[in-house]
Amino acid sequence: MPSQTLPNFPQSEVAKNNKSGSCWVTIGSNVYNVTGFVGQHPGGEDLILEYGGKDVATILRDASSHSHSEAAYEYLDENLIGFVATDAVLEAAVESDRPRDILPLPPTQTGAQELRANGAAEHVPTEQAQPQADETTGMASVHDLYRQTDIAEDYRRYRFLNLDKPLLMQVWNGGFTKDFYLREVHRPRIYKADQSPPLFGNGLEFLSKTVWWVVPMVWLPPVAWGSWLAYLGLPTVYQFAAYWFTGLGLWTLIEYGMHRGLFHVDKYLPDNRVAITGHFLLHGIHHYVPMDKLRLVMPPALFLVLATPFYKLAHTVFYWDWYVATAVFCGGIFGYIGYDCTHYFLHHKTYEITACFNYCWLTYHRLPSWYQQLKSYHMEHHWKDFQNGFGVTSRFWDRVFGTELVMPVKAVKVS
């Protein structure tokens, strides 16, 4: 459930999260959710699970075990989910005349001074560093997109959807007004690690789930075949390239236009359950459960329905030459493939990981800055401002049409 501040966890709860399905680690008082990294660790998941629910400050600095670059610490910072009171912090609170200045974390400035005086301030955040929740999404920072929702409490408080029950019929039968639906569907919820909440609750469930690599596997072969036919039918390779890249460029405008004018047609959405349910199926579910790995890319059946009109449009606009129309269309579909894969990795890829297997030394490399900026930009669309930032693969059309996100994302700093 979204909150104004990152929570405080008891040590016993942190210790329980030591399995591949939910793995937390701590550094001092900071708690990090590294579940998404367990399967990606180049040295194997056992190396992480060994320290699940425990403090990793010492092992991270131990070069004889394996080295970690700054990128490893940056990864942890992006997955900060809360705080745990260490023994040193608890002792300082017991000895303090004003323990409420220290606990719950983060401490007040007075409490932070006491912790420093007692040598217990390492990795303890200050009150000034704590972000405030956005009024629309209810999220304080991008970190909230990685914190699992308390399903029962969320439903009790907001009376919207129960994530453990099929979502579609809840939307259909909910009797929600348009304003209530739009407010709640843009308040992100985070389901159980690496699982998807039920949508249909029956045999149709598999149709709503798509692994990201299905997109290039299904659509690259026909795009390659169509591009080859167009290449053979056009007089020169330069003409083929010109039309193909025209299609690719047009896709970037279509990407922006569909995201803004179809997926986020909130202002003009009719206030009835047919329109609300359609909105939820098309894009609302993505904003409601944005970190669902199996509902980030478009199912092939749905894309086929949406792509067919564009195929006919291409052959209508470029009616004089079938090969020209096919080159443009294939360039556009290639753009879609790149968009869908980019969208998935913006949600779930932060670091390029390489392993040096000589004495088990491991290194972590931060991905290019342009990618990190694009990731931050898109994630801000989810946790901060869903009414702007419609470009996924580029900010270009956001700049052209005045919908570029400009609000900075402030990191949580620790003293």
KOLSEBA-84212 format. One record per residue: x, y, z of N, C-alpha, C in turn. Coordinates in steps of 0.2 Angstrom, whole numbers, plus 5000, padded with zeros to 4 digits. Example, Ala and Ser with C-alpha at 12.3 -4.5 7.8 and 13.67 -1.06 7.14 Angstrom:
<atoms>
506649725039506249785039506649845039/506449895035506849955036506450005039/
</atoms>
This chain:
<atoms>
500449945000500050005000500450065000/500350114996500750174995500750215002/501350245004501350275010501750335010/501750385015502150445015502850435016/502950385021503650375023503850305022/504450285021504650215021504550185028/504350125028504150095035504750075039/504650065045505050025050504849955050/505349915050505249835050505549815057/505249765060505549735066506149685063/506649675067507149635065506949565063/506349535066506149475065505849465058/505549525056505249525049505749525044/506249565045506849565040507149495039/507249465045507549395045507149345041/506549355041506049305037506149305030/506349365027506449375020507149345018/507149285017507849255016507749205010/507249205006507149155001507149184994/507149144989507149174982506549214980/505949194983505349234982505349304986/505649304991505749374994506349374998/506849414996507449414999507649495001/507749505007507949575009508649565012/509049625012509649625015509649695019/510149705023510249765027510949795027/510949855027511649885028511449935034/511749925040511549965045510749965047/510450025047509750025048509350025041/509650025035509350025029509149955027/508549945025508249875022508149885015/508449835011508449835004508149765001/507649774996507349714993507749694987/508149644987508549624982508249564978/507549544979507249494976507349484969/507249544966507349544958508049534956/508549534960509249524958509449454960/509049414964509349344966509449304960/509049304955509149254949509649284944/509849344945510349374940511049384943/511149364949511749364952512249324948/512849344945513249304941513549244945/513649254952513949204955513449144958/512749154956512249114958511849134964/511249114964510749144969510949124976/511349074977511549044984511949104987/512349134984512849184987512449244990/511849254987511449314990510949284995/510649224994510249194999510549175006/511249165005511649155011511549215016/511449275013511449335017510749365018/510249325015509549345015509349365023/509049425024508849445030509349465035/509949475032510549485036510949555034/511349575038511749635036512349615031/512349655026512849635021513449685020/513449735025513949785025514749755025/514849705029515549675029515649645023/515249595020515349555015515449595008/515149655008515149705002515849735002/516149745008516849775008517449725008/517249655008517749605008517949585001/518549614999518849594993519049524992/519249494997519449424997518849374995/518249394996517649364994517449374987/517249434986517149464979517049534979/517349574974517349644974516649674972/516449734974515849764972516049834970/515749854964515949924962515349974965/515450034963514950084966514250064963/514250034957513550014954513149974958/513549924962513149884967512849924972/513149974975512850014980512250054977/512350074971511850114968511250074967/511350004965510749964964510349954971/510749944976510449944983510050004985/510350064983509950124984509350134981/509250104975508650104971508150054974/508350014978507949964981507849964988/507950024991507850044998507050034999/506849995004506149985006505950015013/506450025017506250045024506850035028/506750035035507250035040507149985045/507649965048507649925054508049955060/507849945066508149975071508749925073/509349945073509849895075509949905083/510349855085510449855092510749925095/511149945091511450015093510950065093/510450065088509950115088509450105094/509350045096508850035101509150055108/509850035109510150055115510150135116/510250165110510250245110509550265112/509050235110508350255111508250245119/508450185121508350175128508650225133/509250245131509650285135509450365134/509050375129508850445128508250465132/508350535134507750565137507150575133/507250575126506750585121506750525116/506550465118506650415113506250425107/505750465107505350475101505650515096/506150545098506550585093507050535089/507050475091507450425088507050375084/506550345087506150295084505450315084/505050305079505250265073505750305068/506150265065506550295060506150325054/506450375051507050415052506950455058/507550475062507550515068507450585066/507250625071507250695070507950725071/508050785069508750805069509050805076/508650815082508950805088509050725089/508650685087508750615088509450595084/509550625078510150605074510750625078/510750685081511250705085511450655091/510950625094511050585099511350515097/511150495091511350435088512150445086/512250505083512950515082513450515088/513150545093513550545100513650475103/513150435101513250365104513550315099/513750345093514150305088513650255084/512950275084512450225081512150255075/512450305072512150345066512350315059/512750265059512950245052512350215048/512250245042511650225038511050235041/510950285045510250305048510050365044/509450365041509250425037509050475042/509050545040508850595044508150615042/507850655046507150675045507050715038/507550755037507550805031507550765025/507850705025507950665019507350625017/506850625021506250585020505850615015/505650585009505250615004504450615006/504150655003503350665005502950624999/502450605001502050564996501750614991/501650594984501350624979500550624981/500150674980499450674982499050624977/499250624971498950584966499050504966/499650494966499850424966499950394973/500050434978500150414985500850384986/501250394982501950364982502450424984/502950404988503450454990504050454986/504150404983504750394978504750334974/505150324969505150274965505250204969/505550214975505650154979504950114981/504450154981503850124983503550084978/503850084972503650044966503949974967/504349964972504649894974504449874981/503949904984503749874990503049844990/503049784992502449744991501849774995/501249774991500649804994500349755000/500149775005499749745010499049735007/498849675004498249675000497649685004/497649645010497049655014496949725017/497449755019497449825021497249875016/497549865010497349905004496649905002/496349845002495649845000495249875006/495349855012495049885018495049965017/495549995016495650065016495350095010/495450075004495250104998494650074994/494450014996493849984994493749984986/494349974983494349974976494349894973/494949864973495049794970495449754975/495249694976495649644980496149614975/496749624976497249594971497249514971/496949484976496949414976496349384973/495949424970495349394967495349424960/495049384955495049404948494849484947/495249514944495149594944494649614939/494549574933494149604928493349604930/493149554933492449554936492349604941/492849614945492849664950492749734947/493049754942493049814939492349824935/492149764932491449764929490849774934/490949734939490349734944490449794950/490949824949491149874955490649934956/490349954950489950014951490350074952/490950074950491450134951491250194947/491250254950491150314945491850324942/491850354936492450374932492950404937/492750454941493250494945493550444950/493150404953493450364958493950304955/493750284949494150234946494750264944/494750314940495450344938495850364944/495550384949496050404955496350344958/495950284958496250224961496750184956/496550184950496950144945497650174944/497650234945498350274945498750274951/498450244956498850234963499150164963/499750154961500050094960500050044966/499949984964499949924969500549874967/500849844972501349804970501149734973/501149684968500949614970501449574972/501349514974501849464977502449464972/503049454974503649454970503549404964/503749424958503749384952503049344951/502549374953501849344952501449394949/500849374946500349414943499749404946/499349464948498749454951498249424946/497749384948497249354943496849404939/496749404933496349444929495649414928/495649354924495049324923494849274928/495349234931495249184936494949124933/495149114926494849054923495449034917/495248994913495648964908495949024903/495649084903495849134899496449174902/496649154908497149194911497749194907/497949144904498649144900498649194894/498049204892498049254886498249324888/498249344895498349404897499149414899/499449354899500149354901500649344895/501149384895501649374889502349384892/502749334891503449344893503749394888/504249434890504449494885504749464879/505149404879505449384873505049354868/504349344870503849324865503849374859/503849434861503749494856504249484850/504949484852505349484846505349414843/505249364846505149294844504649284839/504049314840503449314836503449364830/503749424831503649474826504249484822/504849474824505449484820505449444814/505249384814505249344808504849374802/504249384803503849414798504049484796/504349524801504649594799505249584794/505649534796506249524792506049494785/505449454785505249424778504949484774/504549524777504249584774504749634771/505249644775505749694773506149664768/506249594767506649564762506249574755/505549564756505149564750505149644747/505149684752505149754750505849774747/506349754750507049764747507049734740/506849674739506849644732506449684727/505849714729505449744725505549824723/506049854727506149924726506849924722/506849984718507449984713508149994717/508150024722508850034725508750014733/509350004736509349994743509250054747/509450114743509350184747508550194747/508150174742507450194742507150144748/507350084748507150034753507250064760/507950084761508050114768507750174769/507550224764507250284766506550264768/506150224765505450204767505450164773/505950124774505950084780506050124786/506550174786506650214791506050274792/505750284787505150324787504650294792/504550224791504050194795504350194802/504950184803505250184810505150244814/505250304810505150374813504350384814/503950354810503250364811502950324817/503350274818503150234824503250274831/503750314831503950354837503350404838/503050424833502450474834501850434836/501750374833501150324835501250304842/501850284844501950264851501750324856/501950384854501750444859500950454858/500750454852500050464851499550414854/499750354854499350304857499350304864/499950314867500050324874499650374877/499650434874499350494876498550494874/498450484868497750494865497250434866/497550374867497150314868497250284875/497850264877497950234884497750284889/497850354888497750404893497150454891/496650424889496150464886495650474892/495950484898495550494904495050544904/495150604902494750664902494050644898/494150604892493550594888493250524889/493550494894493250424895492550424898/492050394894491350394896491350364903/490850394907490750364914490250314914/490450254912490050194912490550134912/490250074914490650014916490949984910/490649994904490949964898491650004896/491550074897492150114895492750104901/492550104907492950094912493350024912/492949974910493249904910493749904904/493549934898493949934892494649974894/494550024897495150064899495650024904/495349984908495749944913496049894909/495749854904496049804900496649834896/496549884893496949914888497649944891/497549984897498150014900498050024907/497450024910497350034917497749984921/497649924920497949874924498749884924/499049914919499749924919499949974924/499550024925499650074930499450054937/498950014937498749984944499249934946/499549894942500049844944500649854940/501049904940501549924935502149874935/502349844940502949794940502749724939/502149714936501949644934502349624928/502849574928503249564923502949534917/502349494918501949464913501449504909/501349564912500849614908501149674907/501849674905502149734902502149744895/502249684891502249694884501549664881/501349684875500749674872500649594870/500149564872500049494870499949494862/500249444859500249444852499549454849/499049414852498349424849498149494849/498249524854497949594855498349644850/499049634849499449674845499149664837/499049594836498749584829498149624827/497749624832497049664831497249744830/497749764834497849834834498249854827/498749804825499149814820498749814813/498249774813497949764806497649834803/497349874807497149944804497749984801/498349974805498950014802499249984796/499149914795499349884789498949914783/498249914784497849934779497950014778/498150054783498250124782498850134778/499350094779500050104776499950084768/499550034767499350014760498850064756/498550104761498050154758498450224756/498850244761499250304760499750294754/500150234754500650224749500350174744/499750194741499350144737499750134730/500150174728500450164722500950114721/501250084727501750034727501749994733/501549924732501449884737502149874741/502649874738503349864741503549924745/503349984743503450044747503050044754/502350024753501950024759502249964764/502449914761502749854765503349874769/503749914765504449934769504249984774/503750034773503550074779503250044784/502849994783502449954788502949914792/503449884789503949844792504349884797/504549944794504949984799504650004805/503950014804503550034810503449984815/503349914812503349864817503949844820/504549854817505149854820505249904826/504949964825504950014830504549984836/503949954835503549934840503949874844/504249834841504649784844505149814849/505549864846506049894851505649934856/505049964855504749994861504549944866/504249894864503949844869504549814873/505049794870505649774874505949824878/506049884876506249944880505849954886/505149954885504749964890504849914896/504949844894505049794899505649804903/506149824899506849834903506849894907/506549944905506450004909506149994916/505749944916505449924922505849874926/506249834923506549774926507349764925/507649814922508349804921508749874923/509149864927509549924930510249924928/510549864929511249854928511449794923/512049804920512349754916512849724921/512749654921513149624926513649574922/514249574924514749534921515149494927/515349444925515649404930516349384928/516849394933517549364932517649304936/517649244933517649184937518249164940/518849204939519449194942519449214949/519449164953519349164961518649194963/518149194958517549214960517449284961/517849324958517849404958517249424954/516749464956516249484953516249564952/515949584946515949654945515249674942/515049734944514349754942514449824938/514149824932514249884928513649924927/513549984929512950024928512850034920/512250024918512150034911512150114909/512250124902512350194900511950244903/512150304904511750354907511150374904/511150364897510550384893509950334895/510150274896509650224898509450234905/509850254910509650264916509250324917/509350374912508950434912508250424909/508250374904507550354901507150314906/507550274910507250234915506850274921/507250324923507050374928506450404926/506450424919505950464916505350424916/505350364914504750324913504450304920/504850284925504650274931504350324935/504550394933504250444936503550454933/503450434927502750434924502250394928/502550334931502150294935502050314942/502550334946502450354953502350424954/502450474949502450544951501850574947/501850564940501450614936501250574929/500650534930500450494924500150544919/500050604920499750644915500250684910/500850664911501450684907501950634906/502450644901502950594900502650534897/502350544891502050484887502550454882/503150484881503650444877503950394881/504050334878504450274882505150264879/505150264873505850254870506250324869/505850384869506150444868505750494871/506050554873505750614876505550664870/505750644864505650694858504950724857/504450674857503750704856503450734862/503750714868503550754874503750824874/504350834871504650904870504250944865/504050914860503650944854502950964857/502650924860501950934862501850964869/502450974873502351004879502150964885/502350894884502150854890502750824893/503350854893503950824895503950834903/504150774906504250784914504850814915/504750864920505350904922505550894930/505050864933505150854941505750814942/506250834946506850794948506650744953/506950684952506850634957507350634963/507250644969507750654974507850594977/508450574978508650514981508650524989/508450464992508450465000509250465002/509450515005510150515008510150495015/510750465017510850445024511450475026/511450485033512050515036512550465038/
</atoms>
